[in-house]
Amino acid sequence: MLKIPTDNLVKFVAISGLIIFSFGLYGLYYSFELNREINIAENQRILYWQKMDEMSRIDFDRALEAAKKREIIGYNLNKKNTINKTRYYEIMHETETDKIEFSYRRNKLLIFITSSIFLILIGLPLFVFGFRKWYLKDIALLSSNNNKNIIDNTDSE
């Protein structure tokens, strides 16, 4: 089992920095994947609404032309033309709702990216500082041990 080296603060800082930095990198990677998925969903939805909008506009324009012809002849608007106009406005409202939903998703993504960058900016200095101090401390211990061995060897001779 992996034990956290709490006996030495430098080792603890180094490993904690590495973990925080890793979470930040994973968060950044995940946010880019999430952004790609949002883009795909948004593009599919936009294409759908453009197609629906074009179809409704064509139907609405035809209904208006038919209504104008009927008014000239003396007929009133029938229920079908009113339904087409209502459907057109429903589609426009649903499109606006989708825009708001995607805007909300983008804001959440921006918060996620910002927090990931924050974790990276906190973890990287801790990681570098901790491992640098840890490495320098180990080098100092090794050199002091070598000096002791050299002194012990000269004393024994």
N, C-alpha and C positions, 0 to 999 in steps of 0.2 A: 504494500500500500504506500502511496506517495504521501510523505509527510511534509508539511510546510515548514521551512527552516526558520522558526521563530526565535531560535537561540541567537541569531545574528540579524540585526536590523537591516544591514546592507543586503543580505541574501533575501530577506523578506521583501524589501523594496524592489529588488530586481525581478523576482518572480511575480509579484503583484503587478508591476509595470508591464511585464510580458503578458499577463492574463488580460489586463485592461486594454492593452494595445491590440491583442487578438480579438477581443469582443468588438472593438472599434472597426477593425478590418472586416470582420464577418458582417457587422451591421452595414458597412458601406457596400460590400458585395451584395447583400440581401436587398438593399435599397435600390441598387441598379437593376437587379432582377425584377423587383416590384415595379420599378419605373417602366421597364420593358413590357410587363404584363398590362399595366395601366394604358400604355400607348396603344397596344394591340386592341384592348377592349374599347378604348376611346375611338380609334379609327374604324372599328367595326360598327360601333354605334353611330358614328357620324355618317358613314356610308348608308346605313339603314335609314337614318332620318332624312338624308338627302334624297334617297329614292322615294320615301314616303311623301316628302315635301313636294317633289316634282309631280308625283301621281296626284296628290291632293290639289295642287295648283292647276293641273290640267283639268281635273274633274270640276274644280271650282270655276275655272274660266269657262268651261263648257256649260256649266249650270247658269252662270251669269248671262252668257250669250243666249241660252234658251229662255231665261227669264225675260231678257230684253225683248226677244221676239214675241213672247207671250203677252208682254205688256203692250207692245205695239198692236197686237191683234186684239187685246182686251182681256186676256186671261190673267189670273192672279198667280203668284208664286205657289208652287206645290210643295209638299212636304219633302220630296227628294232633294230639292235645291237647298232647303234649309239644313238638311242633314249633312250635305256635302260641305256647306259653309261651317257648320258646327264642328265637323271632323277636322277640317283644315285648322281651325283655331285650337282644337285639342292637340293636334300634332305640334303646333307651334309652342303650346304650353309645355308639352312633354319634352320638347327639345330644350327649352329653357331649364327645366328640372334636371335634365341630364347634364347640362353645362354646370349647374350648381353642384351636382354630385361629383363630377370630375374635378371641379375646383376644390372641393373638400378633400378628395383623395390626394390631390397634388399638395395641398397644405400639410396633410399628415405626412406625406413623403418628405417634404422639406424639413419638417421637425425631426423626422427619423435620420435624415442625412446630417443635419446639424448636430444632433446628439452623437452620431457615430464619429464625426470629425472631432468633436469635443473629447470623446474617449481616446481617440488616437493622439490628440495633442497633449492629453494628460499622461497616457500610458507610455508614449515614446520617451520622454525625458526621464521618467522614473526607471524605465527599462535600461536605458543607456547609462544613467548615473549609477544605478545599482550594480549592474554587471561590470562597469568600469571599476568601481570601488572594490567589488568582490575580487576581480582579477588582479588589481594592484595589490590588494591585501594578501592574496595567495602568493603573488610574486615576491612580496616583501618577506612572507613567512619562509618561502623556499630559499631565498637568498640568505636570510638569517640562519636557517638550518644548515646551509652549505658552509657559511662562515664558522658556525660552531663545529661542524665536522672537520673543517680545515684546522681550526685551533686545537681540537681534540687530537687530531692526527699529529700535529707538530709537538704537542705536549707529550704524547706517548713515545715519541722517538727519542 
